Amino acid sequence: MSSLALSVLLSLVSAVAYAAGAILQEQVATTTPSRPYAPLHHTGWWIAVGLNSVGAVLHVVALAYGPLSLVQPLGALTIVFALPMAAVFVRRRAGATAWRGAVMATAGLAGLLALTGGNGSHSLGTGERGVLAAATLGVVALLFLTAQGVHRPILRSVLLAGGAGVAFGIASVFTKTVAVDWQWDLPFGQWPAMSVIAVLAVAGLLLSQASYRGSGLAAPLATVTVVNPVVAAAVGITLFGEDFRYGVTGTVLALGCGALAAGGLVLLTVERLGSDGDTPREDAPDVRSDARGGTTPGGLVAAQRVRRGTSDRHTAGPEVGERVDVGAVPRPGPDLEVQMRARAVAGGS
């Protein structure tokens, strides 16, 4: 087997491992809603962590045998593999809109990565590393805090997945820097950068796990898959002096691919918003009507009316032994006043 064929095979297996890990993460998020970030007690979560680690190792090995322009776009197939795998293994079928969004996001990302140049080795200075680490942690924290104030599960999911993608992308940049500057005679010389990698990797893992809570599989996975390499490519262009291939033409094509990928993410988000349109929001209070016609949270459930016909719908009472929850009357019926007056005339209380 040639080096190029081996690189392609490793890239495809890596994408499958990432897809399987994402499916398990979504399943864990569904079964453990009370632990959105780190369900350490759940075996499936640790298996998902292992699959993501295998995918990362295979991706790095594939880069050793093949060019970056081939391996990176193949990694974008994760979302395409995840949808049919979810349908087969967990009976989670995706609709036509989700498929269109996934294909658009994958095609746009693959085209963008294929047009990104700069295969050389680059490194960051000490000052640049500090600024980049601080800026990254600030952006990730901002996305996390913003997500806490969003009540729509899918919008919160996209924000958390975006934060995970930023963390993973910058972790890749620091990993590349450590690999370039590594010296075997000074194994601890890169410990500050390695500490940043560890923090960003853990943050990305926790945020990506939380992004699957109440939002399905496609939208958060596509967001992480797109944001991760795009952020890394943006750092390469701004800090490493990399550029798009084919000059102005390549730049225009790259912008078009970026718009296509963004359109796919928007389509996935809108599709999920439409499917969640009939479900109540998580923070919606239990609102019931009070006696003045207003609303009060946590009100008693009104008794169900027993309909025995059109003539006695207001006078029908409960059967003997029937349990009735008495709640506030939102508006008095037309016969209530008549009954009270009749009792007053008869001397009743």
Helices and strands as residue ranges (DSSP letters): H 3-31, H 43-65, H 68-75, H 78-89, H 96-115, H 126-148, H 153-181, H 191-211, H 218-239, H 247-275, E 287-289, E 295-297, H 336-346
